[in-house]
Amino acid sequence: MQVEVIKNKKQYQAALHRFEDIFFAKPGTKENKEAQLLALVLKDYEAKHYKIDAPDPVEAIKYRMVQMNLTKKELGEILGYTSRVSEILNRKRKLTLEMVRSIHEKMDIPLKSLVQAY
């Protein structure tokens, strides 16, 4: 199969099926090289047609809290304001710039997610 830029959904589906067929090809083989190229064109098509927006700041924080097994008290220590945690998680208070910096640094949440309007 010759790998080309994907221009429509039919080509996308065909490329996806082919990629699934050759995904476990041995390194150095023709199929492995084809799989690498298909991965790139599939990624490009998906980035253009299946864009996933970053979650809003509160949802990103809640999700990361679950991943890190953090309590509200521990989040308060990260924020620097234990009394503000419930207000922030309930969307009654906005994050300050210092809070955003601290959350980004200590919880590794992308700035793009933290600075969105919500």
Secondary structure, 3 states (H helix, E strand, C coil): CCCCCCCCHHHHHHHHHHHHHHCCCCCCCHHHHHHHHHHHHHHHHHHHHCCCCCCCHHHHHHHHHHHHCCCHHHHHHHHCCHHHHHHHHCCCCCCCHHHHHHHHHHHCCCHHHHCCCC
